[in-house]
Amino acid sequence: MIFLWVVIGYLLLLMGISVYKSFMVKNQEDFMVAGRSVSTARLVGTLLCTWMGSGSLLAGAGLAANVGFSELWMAAGAWVGIIIVFFLAARVRRIAEYTVPDILELRYNKWARILGTIVIVIAYTTIVGYQFRAGGFVLDLVAGIPEWQGVLLTAAFIITFTAFAGMMSIVSVDIINGAVITVAMLIAAPLVFINIGGAEHLTATLDPSHFKVFGDKNFFWAMGIFLPTFFLLLGESNMYQKFFSAKNEKSAKKAVLFWVSGTIVVETALASLAIFAFSHFNVMEKLSSSDLYLAVENAERIILHTARYSTEVGLPVWGGLLLLAASVAIITSTGNSFLLTPSTNLTRDVYQRFINKSADPKMIVVFQRIMVVLLGLLAYLILTQFETILAMALTAYTMVGAGLTPALLAAFLWKRVTVAGGVASIATGMGVTLLITIANSILSNFYGTQLLNEQYIILPAASASILTLIVVSLATQRDPESKWGRFYTKDASLAQAMEEVKKDAITEEPED
C-alpha cells in the first residue's frame, strides 16, 4: 500500500504546482514558451526529463535486459545528437520563434510548415501513447489496477496537468523530476550491483554476449538502434521549443553542456540497473518465487519490477520508493512535454497561421487547451495499434528523424538548400515511414510477418529524405539571402555592416 501512496502523493504534488502556475498564464507566450524566461538550471532539468521518457524507462531498459550493454548504442544516438545541438542552441534561441514549423516556414514556405506539423502530430502523439501504457504498468504493479484502467487514469492525469499551465508548469516541476530521476538511478544501480553478487554473479547468469560491443548482433543492428535516436534528437521539437523558452542565448548553450553530461550518466545507470536486476530476477526458479520471476517477454517492466521488489535485490524500501517516484517522474514529464508540443503546433501553425490570424491571446490559450485534450484522446487510439513500447518508440523516432531532421538541419547548416528541396525532403521522409509502417501492419495482421523491422525503417526513410534534399536543392535555383540570412546571423550582420560602410563612403560629401 505504501507504494500506491507514494505514487498518489507525487502526482498530487505535481498537479498542485500545475494548478498554481495556471494562474500565471496570461497569453500564448506564457503557455507555449514559459514567457521566454527559463533559467539554465530549469532548462537542464526539463531537457533531461523530456528525453528520459518511457522510451528509456521501458523500451531501453527492456532491450538492455535482453541484449546487455550493447543497448547503449540506442542511448548513444542521443548523446552524439546533443553534442551537435550544442553548436546550434544559441542560434535557435536567437531566432526566438515558438515551434519547429515556425522555423520551417521561415526558411522554406507554408507547405513545409504544414508537413512539419503533420509529422510532429503523428510522432508525438505516438510517444504520448506509450507514456499512458507505462502508467498502466505502474498502477497495475503497485495497486493491482487492471492495465487498461491504469492507462485511462494516466491519460487523464497527463492531459489535465498539461492543459492547466502548459510550459509554465512543465519547466517548474521538471527541476524536481530531474533531481529525483538522477538521484534514484545513481543510488539504485551500484547498490543492486553489489547486493546481487557483483561481476561474479553477472558472468555466471548472463550470456557472454551481454558484455560485447555489439552483443550477439552486428554493426548493422547497432546502427538500426543508434540512428533513430540520433535523428530524433536533432529534430526534437520539444528541445527547440525549450530553447525558445530560455532567458537568452547563453543560457540555452550552457544548458546543453549539463544536459549531455546528465543524460550520459543517467541513461548508463538506467541500462546498467536493468541488466543487473534482470540477471537476478530472471534466473529465479518459477516454482519457488513465482511472484518475483520476470520472463524475458516482460523485460520492459524490469525497472518497475525492481522498484516494487527492491528488497529482493538489496535495495532498502526507501530506495524502491525513490525508484518508483523516478519512474512516475519519467512517465509524467515526458507525457506532458510531448503532448504540449503537437498542441502548440496545431494552435500556432494551423489555427493562428491559417484560420484566425488575429485571434485574441486568451482565445489562443483556450484553443490550445482544447487541442491538448483532443490529442490526448488520439494518443490513446494510436496506443492500441502497437504490441510493444519499443516498436512505438522506434516508429515515432523514425517519423521525426526522417521527416523533419534533414530539412531542419539544412536550414542551419547548408545555405544552398532550397525551398523545393526542403519541402520535398519532409514529404519523402514522412511518406516512406508511413508506407513501411502501414505495410508492416497489414502484413502482420494477415501473414504474421513484416516488410521491415521497426528499428531498420530509419535506413531507407532517412536515406531517401537526405538524397531528395540534396538532389532537388541542386536541381533548383539557389534561394535569395532573404531566405537564409537570419539563420546565419553573424554572417548576415557582417554583410549588412559592409554594405552600410560602402553606402556611407559613396554618399559622404568631401570636406572643404
Beta strands, then each sheet from edge to edge (+ up, - down):
end
